[in-house]
Amino acid sequence: MDKLLYVLPGLACPIGMGAMMWFMMRGSKNTNTQQQPAQPDPQAAELDILRAQVAELRTKVEAPQDAVPTEATR
């Protein structure tokens, strides 16, 4: 019985930590069930802008050569 008194303080810390973790995990489940509005992804918006710029540049490069004046036609 005397040895049990020495062991109890040593077990109080891990048991207390386990209980706190369990209560914290239980509490976080309630907050995650609420639907939060989705935030627009700023990287996706920037990627869309860059894709549009690349498409515009490609159309300029692929333009017919007749539209570009050369030295001989000036």
mmCIF file of the N, C-alpha and C atoms, coordinates in Angstrom:
data_MODEL
# 
_entry.id   MODEL 
# 
loop_
_atom_site.group_PDB 
_atom_site.id 
_atom_site.type_symbol 
_atom_site.label_atom_id 
_atom_site.label_alt_id 
_atom_site.label_comp_id 
_atom_site.label_asym_id 
_atom_site.label_entity_id 
_atom_site.label_seq_id 
_atom_site.pdbx_PDB_ins_code 
_atom_site.Cartn_x 
_atom_site.Cartn_y 
_atom_site.Cartn_z 
_atom_site.occupancy 
_atom_site.B_iso_or_equiv 
_atom_site.pdbx_formal_charge 
_atom_site.auth_seq_id 
_atom_site.auth_comp_id 
_atom_site.auth_asym_id 
_atom_site.auth_atom_id 
_atom_site.pdbx_PDB_model_num 
ATOM 1   N N  . MET A 1 1  ? 0.821   -1.197 0.000   1.00 0.00 ? 1  MET A N  1 
ATOM 2   C CA . MET A 1 1  ? 0.000   0.000  0.000   1.00 0.00 ? 1  MET A CA 1 
ATOM 3   C C  . MET A 1 1  ? 0.863   1.258  0.000   1.00 0.00 ? 1  MET A C  1 
ATOM 4   N N  . ASP A 1 2  ? 2.014   1.203  0.667   1.00 0.00 ? 2  ASP A N  1 
ATOM 5   C CA . ASP A 1 2  ? 2.901   2.354  0.702   1.00 0.00 ? 2  ASP A CA 1 
ATOM 6   C C  . ASP A 1 2  ? 3.487   2.640  -0.682  1.00 0.00 ? 2  ASP A C  1 
ATOM 7   N N  . LYS A 1 3  ? 3.750   1.570  -1.442  1.00 0.00 ? 3  LYS A N  1 
ATOM 8   C CA . LYS A 1 3  ? 4.315   1.760  -2.784  1.00 0.00 ? 3  LYS A CA 1 
ATOM 9   C C  . LYS A 1 3  ? 3.286   2.385  -3.724  1.00 0.00 ? 3  LYS A C  1 
ATOM 10  N N  . LEU A 1 4  ? 2.009   2.119  -3.492  1.00 0.00 ? 4  LEU A N  1 
ATOM 11  C CA . LEU A 1 4  ? 0.954   2.703  -4.322  1.00 0.00 ? 4  LEU A CA 1 
ATOM 12  C C  . LEU A 1 4  ? 0.949   4.222  -4.185  1.00 0.00 ? 4  LEU A C  1 
ATOM 13  N N  . LEU A 1 5  ? 1.230   4.732  -3.005  1.00 0.00 ? 5  LEU A N  1 
ATOM 14  C CA . LEU A 1 5  ? 1.286   6.182  -2.800  1.00 0.00 ? 5  LEU A CA 1 
ATOM 15  C C  . LEU A 1 5  ? 2.434   6.810  -3.584  1.00 0.00 ? 5  LEU A C  1 
ATOM 16  N N  . TYR A 1 6  ? 3.506   6.061  -3.831  1.00 0.00 ? 6  TYR A N  1 
ATOM 17  C CA . TYR A 1 6  ? 4.618   6.580  -4.615  1.00 0.00 ? 6  TYR A CA 1 
ATOM 18  C C  . TYR A 1 6  ? 4.322   6.525  -6.119  1.00 0.00 ? 6  TYR A C  1 
ATOM 19  N N  . VAL A 1 7  ? 3.509   5.587  -6.538  1.00 0.00 ? 7  VAL A N  1 
ATOM 20  C CA . VAL A 1 7  ? 3.222   5.396  -7.950  1.00 0.00 ? 7  VAL A CA 1 
ATOM 21  C C  . VAL A 1 7  ? 2.128   6.355  -8.431  1.00 0.00 ? 7  VAL A C  1 
ATOM 22  N N  . LEU A 1 8  ? 1.170   6.679  -7.593  1.00 0.00 ? 8  LEU A N  1 
ATOM 23  C CA . LEU A 1 8  ? 0.051   7.524  -8.001  1.00 0.00 ? 8  LEU A CA 1 
ATOM 24  C C  . LEU A 1 8  ? 0.477   8.894  -8.536  1.00 0.00 ? 8  LEU A C  1 
ATOM 25  N N  . PRO A 1 9  ? 1.385   9.612  -7.904  1.00 0.00 ? 9  PRO A N  1 
ATOM 26  C CA . PRO A 1 9  ? 1.794   10.895 -8.497  1.00 0.00 ? 9  PRO A CA 1 
ATOM 27  C C  . PRO A 1 9  ? 2.468   10.719 -9.864  1.00 0.00 ? 9  PRO A C  1 
ATOM 28  N N  . GLY A 1 10 ? 3.166   9.621  -10.053 1.00 0.00 ? 10 GLY A N  1 
ATOM 29  C CA . GLY A 1 10 ? 3.804   9.357  -11.337 1.00 0.00 ? 10 GLY A CA 1 
ATOM 30  C C  . GLY A 1 10 ? 2.794   9.051  -12.427 1.00 0.00 ? 10 GLY A C  1 
ATOM 31  N N  . LEU A 1 11 ? 1.660   8.454  -12.085 1.00 0.00 ? 11 LEU A N  1 
ATOM 32  C CA . LEU A 1 11 ? 0.625   8.132  -13.062 1.00 0.00 ? 11 LEU A CA 1 
ATOM 33  C C  . LEU A 1 11 ? -0.337  9.295  -13.278 1.00 0.00 ? 11 LEU A C  1 
ATOM 34  N N  . ALA A 1 12 ? -0.381  10.239 -12.361 1.00 0.00 ? 12 ALA A N  1 
ATOM 35  C CA . ALA A 1 12 ? -1.319  11.353 -12.477 1.00 0.00 ? 12 ALA A CA 1 
ATOM 36  C C  . ALA A 1 12 ? -1.028  12.196 -13.711 1.00 0.00 ? 12 ALA A C  1 
ATOM 37  N N  . CYS A 1 13 ? 0.220   12.427 -14.021 1.00 0.00 ? 13 CYS A N  1 
ATOM 38  C CA . CYS A 1 13 ? 0.573   13.267 -15.163 1.00 0.00 ? 13 CYS A CA 1 
ATOM 39  C C  . CYS A 1 13 ? 0.157   12.631 -16.494 1.00 0.00 ? 13 CYS A C  1 
ATOM 40  N N  . PRO A 1 14 ? 0.550   11.383 -16.802 1.00 0.00 ? 14 PRO A N  1 
ATOM 41  C CA . PRO A 1 14 ? 0.135   10.830 -18.100 1.00 0.00 ? 14 PRO A CA 1 
ATOM 42  C C  . PRO A 1 14 ? -1.370  10.627 -18.204 1.00 0.00 ? 14 PRO A C  1 
ATOM 43  N N  . ILE A 1 15 ? -2.005  10.248 -17.123 1.00 0.00 ? 15 ILE A N  1 
ATOM 44  C CA . ILE A 1 15 ? -3.461  10.059 -17.173 1.00 0.00 ? 15 ILE A CA 1 
ATOM 45  C C  . ILE A 1 15 ? -4.149  11.405 -17.373 1.00 0.00 ? 15 ILE A C  1 
ATOM 46  N N  . GLY A 1 16 ? -3.671  12.435 -16.679 1.00 0.00 ? 16 GLY A N  1 
ATOM 47  C CA . GLY A 1 16 ? -4.245  13.774 -16.847 1.00 0.00 ? 16 GLY A CA 1 
ATOM 48  C C  . GLY A 1 16 ? -4.042  14.298 -18.255 1.00 0.00 ? 16 GLY A C  1 
ATOM 49  N N  . MET A 1 17 ? -2.871  14.077 -18.820 1.00 0.00 ? 17 MET A N  1 
ATOM 50  C CA . MET A 1 17 ? -2.615  14.529 -20.194 1.00 0.00 ? 17 MET A CA 1 
ATOM 51  C C  . MET A 1 17 ? -3.504  13.798 -21.198 1.00 0.00 ? 17 MET A C  1 
ATOM 52  N N  . GLY A 1 18 ? -3.684  12.499 -20.987 1.00 0.00 ? 18 GLY A N  1 
ATOM 53  C CA . GLY A 1 18 ? -4.572  11.731 -21.869 1.00 0.00 ? 18 GLY A CA 1 
ATOM 54  C C  . GLY A 1 18 ? -6.002  12.235 -21.787 1.00 0.00 ? 18 GLY A C  1 
ATOM 55  N N  . ALA A 1 19 ? -6.453  12.542 -20.575 1.00 0.00 ? 19 ALA A N  1 
ATOM 56  C CA . ALA A 1 19 ? -7.817  13.048 -20.402 1.00 0.00 ? 19 ALA A CA 1 
ATOM 57  C C  . ALA A 1 19 ? -7.974  14.416 -21.074 1.00 0.00 ? 19 ALA A C  1 
ATOM 58  N N  . MET A 1 20 ? -6.993  15.283 -20.931 1.00 0.00 ? 20 MET A N  1 
ATOM 59  C CA . MET A 1 20 ? -7.072  16.603 -21.564 1.00 0.00 ? 20 MET A CA 1 
ATOM 60  C C  . MET A 1 20 ? -7.097  16.485 -23.085 1.00 0.00 ? 20 MET A C  1 
ATOM 61  N N  . MET A 1 21 ? -6.279  15.585 -23.632 1.00 0.00 ? 21 MET A N  1 
ATOM 62  C CA . MET A 1 21 ? -6.284  15.391 -25.085 1.00 0.00 ? 21 MET A CA 1 
ATOM 63  C C  . MET A 1 21 ? -7.637  14.873 -25.559 1.00 0.00 ? 21 MET A C  1 
ATOM 64  N N  . TRP A 1 22 ? -8.213  13.965 -24.791 1.00 0.00 ? 22 TRP A N  1 
ATOM 65  C CA . TRP A 1 22 ? -9.509  13.401 -25.176 1.00 0.00 ? 22 TRP A CA 1 
ATOM 66  C C  . TRP A 1 22 ? -10.584 14.484 -25.157 1.00 0.00 ? 22 TRP A C  1 
ATOM 67  N N  . PHE A 1 23 ? -10.580 15.327 -24.119 1.00 0.00 ? 23 PHE A N  1 
ATOM 68  C CA . PHE A 1 23 ? -11.578 16.393 -24.037 1.00 0.00 ? 23 PHE A CA 1 
ATOM 69  C C  . PHE A 1 23 ? -11.373 17.434 -25.140 1.00 0.00 ? 23 PHE A C  1 
ATOM 70  N N  . MET A 1 24 ? -10.138 17.720 -25.471 1.00 0.00 ? 24 MET A N  1 
ATOM 71  C CA . MET A 1 24 ? -9.888  18.698 -26.533 1.00 0.00 ? 24 MET A CA 1 
ATOM 72  C C  . MET A 1 24 ? -10.325 18.152 -27.896 1.00 0.00 ? 24 MET A C  1 
ATOM 73  N N  . MET A 1 25 ? -10.070 16.889 -28.153 1.00 0.00 ? 25 MET A N  1 
ATOM 74  C CA . MET A 1 25 ? -10.503 16.296 -29.421 1.00 0.00 ? 25 MET A CA 1 
ATOM 75  C C  . MET A 1 25 ? -12.021 16.244 -29.498 1.00 0.00 ? 25 MET A C  1 
ATOM 76  N N  . ARG A 1 26 ? -12.645 15.968 -28.398 1.00 0.00 ? 26 ARG A N  1 
ATOM 77  C CA . ARG A 1 26 ? -14.105 15.915 -28.359 1.00 0.00 ? 26 ARG A CA 1 
ATOM 78  C C  . ARG A 1 26 ? -14.692 17.295 -28.625 1.00 0.00 ? 26 ARG A C  1 
ATOM 79  N N  . GLY A 1 27 ? -14.068 18.324 -28.097 1.00 0.00 ? 27 GLY A N  1 
ATOM 80  C CA . GLY A 1 27 ? -14.553 19.690 -28.293 1.00 0.00 ? 27 GLY A CA 1 
ATOM 81  C C  . GLY A 1 27 ? -14.353 20.181 -29.709 1.00 0.00 ? 27 GLY A C  1 
ATOM 82  N N  . SER A 1 28 ? -13.296 19.757 -30.370 1.00 0.00 ? 28 SER A N  1 
ATOM 83  C CA . SER A 1 28 ? -13.037 20.232 -31.723 1.00 0.00 ? 28 SER A CA 1 
ATOM 84  C C  . SER A 1 28 ? -13.999 19.616 -32.734 1.00 0.00 ? 28 SER A C  1 
ATOM 85  N N  . LYS A 1 29 ? -14.568 18.485 -32.454 1.00 0.00 ? 29 LYS A N  1 
ATOM 86  C CA . LYS A 1 29 ? -15.541 17.880 -33.366 1.00 0.00 ? 29 LYS A CA 1 
ATOM 87  C C  . LYS A 1 29 ? -16.790 18.734 -33.467 1.00 0.00 ? 29 LYS A C  1 
ATOM 88  N N  . ASN A 1 30 ? -17.177 19.378 -32.393 1.00 0.00 ? 30 ASN A N  1 
ATOM 89  C CA . ASN A 1 30 ? -18.376 20.213 -32.414 1.00 0.00 ? 30 ASN A CA 1 
ATOM 90  C C  . ASN A 1 30 ? -18.159 21.473 -33.242 1.00 0.00 ? 30 ASN A C  1 
ATOM 91  N N  . THR A 1 31 ? -16.982 22.042 -33.227 1.00 0.00 ? 31 THR A N  1 
ATOM 92  C CA . THR A 1 31 ? -16.739 23.265 -33.993 1.00 0.00 ? 31 THR A CA 1 
ATOM 93  C C  . THR A 1 31 ? -16.559 22.963 -35.475 1.00 0.00 ? 31 THR A C  1 
ATOM 94  N N  . ASN A 1 32 ? -16.102 21.770 -35.825 1.00 0.00 ? 32 ASN A N  1 
ATOM 95  C CA . ASN A 1 32 ? -15.893 21.431 -37.232 1.00 0.00 ? 32 ASN A CA 1 
ATOM 96  C C  . ASN A 1 32 ? -17.185 21.102 -37.948 1.00 0.00 ? 32 ASN A C  1 
ATOM 97  N N  . THR A 1 33 ? -18.256 20.806 -37.224 1.00 0.00 ? 33 THR A N  1 
ATOM 98  C CA . THR A 1 33 ? -19.501 20.434 -37.876 1.00 0.00 ? 33 THR A CA 1 
ATOM 99  C C  . THR A 1 33 ? -20.221 21.647 -38.447 1.00 0.00 ? 33 THR A C  1 
ATOM 100 N N  . GLN A 1 34 ? -19.897 22.850 -37.973 1.00 0.00 ? 34 GLN A N  1 
ATOM 101 C CA . GLN A 1 34 ? -20.518 24.049 -38.509 1.00 0.00 ? 34 GLN A CA 1 
ATOM 102 C C  . GLN A 1 34 ? -19.906 24.346 -39.870 1.00 0.00 ? 34 GLN A C  1 
ATOM 103 N N  . GLN A 1 35 ? -20.782 24.619 -40.828 1.00 0.00 ? 35 GLN A N  1 
ATOM 104 C CA . GLN A 1 35 ? -20.302 24.905 -42.177 1.00 0.00 ? 35 GLN A CA 1 
ATOM 105 C C  . GLN A 1 35 ? -19.807 26.341 -42.245 1.00 0.00 ? 35 GLN A C  1 
ATOM 106 N N  . GLN A 1 36 ? -18.569 26.506 -42.643 1.00 0.00 ? 36 GLN A N  1 
ATOM 107 C CA . GLN A 1 36 ? -18.001 27.829 -42.825 1.00 0.00 ? 36 GLN A CA 1 
ATOM 108 C C  . GLN A 1 36 ? -17.959 28.129 -44.310 1.00 0.00 ? 36 GLN A C  1 
ATOM 109 N N  . PRO A 1 37 ? -18.234 29.374 -44.685 1.00 0.00 ? 37 PRO A N  1 
ATOM 110 C CA . PRO A 1 37 ? -18.192 29.702 -46.114 1.00 0.00 ? 37 PRO A CA 1 
ATOM 111 C C  . PRO A 1 37 ? -16.787 29.507 -46.662 1.00 0.00 ? 37 PRO A C  1 
ATOM 112 N N  . ALA A 1 38 ? -16.719 28.968 -47.849 1.00 0.00 ? 38 ALA A N  1 
ATOM 113 C CA . ALA A 1 38 ? -15.424 28.691 -48.471 1.00 0.00 ? 38 ALA A CA 1 
ATOM 114 C C  . ALA A 1 38 ? -14.789 30.007 -48.919 1.00 0.00 ? 38 ALA A C  1 
ATOM 115 N N  . GLN A 1 39 ? -13.530 30.168 -48.587 1.00 0.00 ? 39 GLN A N  1 
ATOM 116 C CA . GLN A 1 39 ? -12.793 31.354 -48.979 1.00 0.00 ? 39 GLN A CA 1 
ATOM 117 C C  . GLN A 1 39 ? -12.222 31.129 -50.380 1.00 0.00 ? 39 GLN A C  1 
ATOM 118 N N  . PRO A 1 40 ? -12.309 32.133 -51.237 1.00 0.00 ? 40 PRO A N  1 
ATOM 119 C CA . PRO A 1 40 ? -11.708 31.963 -52.562 1.00 0.00 ? 40 PRO A CA 1 
ATOM 120 C C  . PRO A 1 40 ? -10.200 31.845 -52.436 1.00 0.00 ? 40 PRO A C  1 
ATOM 121 N N  . ASP A 1 41 ? -9.642  30.970 -53.218 1.00 0.00 ? 41 ASP A N  1 
ATOM 122 C CA . ASP A 1 41 ? -8.205  30.714 -53.176 1.00 0.00 ? 41 ASP A CA 1 
ATOM 123 C C  . ASP A 1 41 ? -7.489  31.796 -53.984 1.00 0.00 ? 41 ASP A C  1 
ATOM 124 N N  . PRO A 1 42 ? -6.656  32.617 -53.342 1.00 0.00 ? 42 PRO A N  1 
ATOM 125 C CA . PRO A 1 42 ? -5.985  33.678 -54.095 1.00 0.00 ? 42 PRO A CA 1 
ATOM 126 C C  . PRO A 1 42 ? -5.024  33.139 -55.143 1.00 0.00 ? 42 PRO A C  1 
ATOM 127 N N  . GLN A 1 43 ? -4.423  31.977 -54.895 1.00 0.00 ? 43 GLN A N  1 
ATOM 128 C CA . GLN A 1 43 ? -3.508  31.403 -55.878 1.00 0.00 ? 43 GLN A CA 1 
ATOM 129 C C  . GLN A 1 43 ? -4.271  30.943 -57.119 1.00 0.00 ? 43 GLN A C  1 
ATOM 130 N N  . ALA A 1 44 ? -5.477  30.430 -56.931 1.00 0.00 ? 44 ALA A N  1 
ATOM 131 C CA . ALA A 1 44 ? -6.261  29.983 -58.084 1.00 0.00 ? 44 ALA A CA 1 
ATOM 132 C C  . ALA A 1 44 ? -6.667  31.178 -58.942 1.00 0.00 ? 44 ALA A C  1 
ATOM 133 N N  . ALA A 1 45 ? -7.017  32.293 -58.303 1.00 0.00 ? 45 ALA A N  1 
ATOM 134 C CA . ALA A 1 45 ? -7.394  33.489 -59.058 1.00 0.00 ? 45 ALA A CA 1 
ATOM 135 C C  . ALA A 1 45 ? -6.194  34.022 -59.839 1.00 0.00 ? 45 ALA A C  1 
ATOM 136 N N  . GLU A 1 46 ? -5.027  34.043 -59.209 1.00 0.00 ? 46 GLU A N  1 
ATOM 137 C CA . GLU A 1 46 ? -3.830  34.513 -59.893 1.00 0.00 ? 46 GLU A CA 1 
ATOM 138 C C  . GLU A 1 46 ? -3.461  33.586 -61.046 1.00 0.00 ? 46 GLU A C  1 
ATOM 139 N N  . LEU A 1 47 ? -3.659  32.281 -60.847 1.00 0.00 ? 47 LEU A N  1 
ATOM 140 C CA . LEU A 1 47 ? -3.371  31.315 -61.902 1.00 0.00 ? 47 LEU A CA 1 
ATOM 141 C C  . LEU A 1 47 ? -4.291  31.527 -63.103 1.00 0.00 ? 47 LEU A C  1 
ATOM 142 N N  . ASP A 1 48 ? -5.557  31.842 -62.854 1.00 0.00 ? 48 ASP A N  1 
ATOM 143 C CA . ASP A 1 48 ? -6.491  32.110 -63.950 1.00 0.00 ? 48 ASP A CA 1 
ATOM 144 C C  . ASP A 1 48 ? -6.070  33.346 -64.741 1.00 0.00 ? 48 ASP A C  1 
ATOM 145 N N  . ILE A 1 49 ? -5.611  34.386 -64.022 1.00 0.00 ? 49 ILE A N  1 
ATOM 146 C CA . ILE A 1 49 ? -5.163  35.604 -64.693 1.00 0.00 ? 49 ILE A CA 1 
ATOM 147 C C  . ILE A 1 49 ? -3.943  35.311 -65.558 1.00 0.00 ? 49 ILE A C  1 
ATOM 148 N N  . LEU A 1 50 ? -2.999  34.541 -65.015 1.00 0.00 ? 50 LEU A N  1 
ATOM 149 C CA . LEU A 1 50 ? -1.793  34.217 -65.772 1.00 0.00 ? 50 LEU A CA 1 
ATOM 150 C C  . LEU A 1 50 ? -2.111  33.359 -66.993 1.00 0.00 ? 50 LEU A C  1 
ATOM 151 N N  . ARG A 1 51 ? -3.048  32.441 -66.848 1.00 0.00 ? 51 ARG A N  1 
ATOM 152 C CA . ARG A 1 51 ? -3.437  31.614 -68.008 1.00 0.00 ? 51 ARG A CA 1 
ATOM 153 C C  . ARG A 1 51 ? -4.052  32.477 -69.104 1.00 0.00 ? 51 ARG A C  1 
ATOM 154 N N  . ALA A 1 52 ? -4.861  33.463 -68.726 1.00 0.00 ? 52 ALA A N  1 
ATOM 155 C CA . ALA A 1 52 ? -5.456  34.349 -69.718 1.00 0.00 ? 52 ALA A CA 1 
ATOM 156 C C  . ALA A 1 52 ? -4.380  35.164 -70.414 1.00 0.00 ? 52 ALA A C  1 
ATOM 157 N N  . GLN A 1 53 ? -3.370  35.617 -69.678 1.00 0.00 ? 53 GLN A N  1 
ATOM 158 C CA . GLN A 1 53 ? -2.278  36.373 -70.280 1.00 0.00 ? 53 GLN A CA 1 
ATOM 159 C C  . GLN A 1 53 ? -1.473  35.509 -71.242 1.00 0.00 ? 53 GLN A C  1 
ATOM 160 N N  . VAL A 1 54 ? -1.227  34.269 -70.875 1.00 0.00 ? 54 VAL A N  1 
ATOM 161 C CA . VAL A 1 54 ? -0.488  33.351 -71.761 1.00 0.00 ? 54 VAL A CA 1 
ATOM 162 C C  . VAL A 1 54 ? -1.286  33.108 -73.038 1.00 0.00 ? 54 VAL A C  1 
ATOM 163 N N  . ALA A 1 55 ? -2.594  32.921 -72.923 1.00 0.00 ? 55 ALA A N  1 
ATOM 164 C CA . ALA A 1 55 ? -3.421  32.704 -74.110 1.00 0.00 ? 55 ALA A CA 1 
ATOM 165 C C  . ALA A 1 55 ? -3.397  33.929 -75.016 1.00 0.00 ? 55 ALA A C  1 
ATOM 166 N N  . GLU A 1 56 ? -3.420  35.119 -74.428 1.00 0.00 ? 56 GLU A N  1 
ATOM 167 C CA . GLU A 1 56 ? -3.373  36.348 -75.220 1.00 0.00 ? 56 GLU A CA 1 
ATOM 168 C C  . GLU A 1 56 ? -2.038  36.481 -75.947 1.00 0.00 ? 56 GLU A C  1 
ATOM 169 N N  . LEU A 1 57 ? -0.957  36.167 -75.252 1.00 0.00 ? 57 LEU A N  1 
ATOM 170 C CA . LEU A 1 57 ? 0.356   36.247 -75.887 1.00 0.00 ? 57 LEU A CA 1 
ATOM 171 C C  . LEU A 1 57 ? 0.510   35.217 -76.999 1.00 0.00 ? 57 LEU A C  1 
ATOM 172 N N  . ARG A 1 58 ? -0.055  34.051 -76.805 1.00 0.00 ? 58 ARG A N  1 
ATOM 173 C CA . ARG A 1 58 ? 0.026   33.024 -77.857 1.00 0.00 ? 58 ARG A CA 1 
ATOM 174 C C  . ARG A 1 58 ? -0.709  33.469 -79.108 1.00 0.00 ? 58 ARG A C  1 
ATOM 175 N N  . THR A 1 59 ? -1.855  34.120 -78.951 1.00 0.00 ? 59 THR A N  1 
ATOM 176 C CA . THR A 1 59 ? -2.587  34.572 -80.136 1.00 0.00 ? 59 THR A CA 1 
ATOM 177 C C  . THR A 1 59 ? -1.811  35.667 -80.856 1.00 0.00 ? 59 THR A C  1 
ATOM 178 N N  . LYS A 1 60 ? -1.071  36.505 -80.104 1.00 0.00 ? 60 LYS A N  1 
ATOM 179 C CA . LYS A 1 60 ? -0.270  37.549 -80.750 1.00 0.00 ? 60 LYS A CA 1 
ATOM 180 C C  . LYS A 1 60 ? 0.897   36.939 -81.515 1.00 0.00 ? 60 LYS A C  1 
ATOM 181 N N  . VAL A 1 61 ? 1.508   35.906 -80.960 1.00 0.00 ? 61 VAL A N  1 
ATOM 182 C CA . VAL A 1 61 ? 2.651   35.268 -81.617 1.00 0.00 ? 61 VAL A CA 1 
ATOM 183 C C  . VAL A 1 61 ? 2.200   34.497 -82.842 1.00 0.00 ? 61 VAL A C  1 
ATOM 184 N N  . GLU A 1 62 ? 1.043   33.890 -82.780 1.00 0.00 ? 62 GLU A N  1 
ATOM 185 C CA . GLU A 1 62 ? 0.547   33.077 -83.893 1.00 0.00 ? 62 GLU A CA 1 
ATOM 186 C C  . GLU A 1 62 ? -0.185  33.907 -84.934 1.00 0.00 ? 62 GLU A C  1 
ATOM 187 N N  . ALA A 1 63 ? -0.152  35.226 -84.810 1.00 0.00 ? 63 ALA A N  1 
ATOM 188 C CA . ALA A 1 63 ? -0.818  36.095 -85.784 1.00 0.00 ? 63 ALA A CA 1 
ATOM 189 C C  . ALA A 1 63 ? -0.168  35.909 -87.151 1.00 0.00 ? 63 ALA A C  1 
ATOM 190 N N  . PRO A 1 64 ? -0.913  36.100 -88.209 1.00 0.00 ? 64 PRO A N  1 
ATOM 191 C CA . PRO A 1 64 ? -0.339  35.941 -89.555 1.00 0.00 ? 64 PRO A CA 1 
ATOM 192 C C  . PRO A 1 64 ? 0.770   36.959 -89.785 1.00 0.00 ? 64 PRO A C  1 
ATOM 193 N N  . GLN A 1 65 ? 1.780   36.562 -90.531 1.00 0.00 ? 65 GLN A N  1 
ATOM 194 C CA . GLN A 1 65 ? 2.944   37.405 -90.780 1.00 0.00 ? 65 GLN A CA 1 
ATOM 195 C C  . GLN A 1 65 ? 2.616   38.581 -91.692 1.00 0.00 ? 65 GLN A C  1 
ATOM 196 N N  . ASP A 1 66 ? 1.511   38.509 -92.442 1.00 0.00 ? 66 ASP A N  1 
ATOM 197 C CA . ASP A 1 66 ? 1.127   39.605 -93.335 1.00 0.00 ? 66 ASP A CA 1 
ATOM 198 C C  . ASP A 1 66 ? 0.773   40.854 -92.550 1.00 0.00 ? 66 ASP A C  1 
ATOM 199 N N  . ALA A 1 67 ? 0.295   40.677 -91.323 1.00 0.00 ? 67 ALA A N  1 
ATOM 200 C CA . ALA A 1 67 ? -0.136  41.816 -90.530 1.00 0.00 ? 67 ALA A CA 1 
ATOM 201 C C  . ALA A 1 67 ? 1.051   42.581 -89.960 1.00 0.00 ? 67 ALA A C  1 
ATOM 202 N N  . VAL A 1 68 ? 2.222   41.959 -89.904 1.00 0.00 ? 68 VAL A N  1 
ATOM 203 C CA . VAL A 1 68 ? 3.401   42.602 -89.346 1.00 0.00 ? 68 VAL A CA 1 
ATOM 204 C C  . VAL A 1 68 ? 4.196   43.223 -90.474 1.00 0.00 ? 68 VAL A C  1 
ATOM 205 N N  . PRO A 1 69 ? 4.420   44.563 -90.432 1.00 0.00 ? 69 PRO A N  1 
ATOM 206 C CA . PRO A 1 69 ? 5.179   45.195 -91.520 1.00 0.00 ? 69 PRO A CA 1 
ATOM 207 C C  . PRO A 1 69 ? 6.653   44.797 -91.447 1.00 0.00 ? 69 PRO A C  1 
ATOM 208 N N  . THR A 1 70 ? 7.241   44.591 -92.602 1.00 0.00 ? 70 THR A N  1 
ATOM 209 C CA . THR A 1 70 ? 8.660   44.228 -92.675 1.00 0.00 ? 70 THR A CA 1 
ATOM 210 C C  . THR A 1 70 ? 9.430   45.408 -93.243 1.00 0.00 ? 70 THR A C  1 
ATOM 211 N N  . GLU A 1 71 ? 10.730  45.316 -93.277 1.00 0.00 ? 71 GLU A N  1 
ATOM 212 C CA . GLU A 1 71 ? 11.594  46.368 -93.790 1.00 0.00 ? 71 GLU A CA 1 
ATOM 213 C C  . GLU A 1 71 ? 11.369  46.587 -95.298 1.00 0.00 ? 71 GLU A C  1 
ATOM 214 N N  . ALA A 1 72 ? 11.077  45.500 -96.038 1.00 0.00 ? 72 ALA A N  1 
ATOM 215 C CA . ALA A 1 72 ? 10.933  45.601 -97.486 1.00 0.00 ? 72 ALA A CA 1 
ATOM 216 C C  . ALA A 1 72 ? 9.643   46.333 -97.862 1.00 0.00 ? 72 ALA A C  1 
ATOM 217 N N  . THR A 1 73 ? 8.606   46.265 -97.052 1.00 0.00 ? 73 THR A N  1 
ATOM 218 C CA . THR A 1 73 ? 7.323   46.879 -97.403 1.00 0.00 ? 73 THR A CA 1 
ATOM 219 C C  . THR A 1 73 ? 7.246   48.332 -96.953 1.00 0.00 ? 73 THR A C  1 
ATOM 220 N N  . ARG A 1 74 ? 8.178   48.827 -96.209 1.00 0.00 ? 74 ARG A N  1 
ATOM 221 C CA . ARG A 1 74 ? 8.116   50.216 -95.714 1.00 0.00 ? 74 ARG A CA 1 
ATOM 222 C C  . ARG A 1 74 ? 8.570   51.185 -96.723 1.00 0.00 ? 74 ARG A C  1 
# 
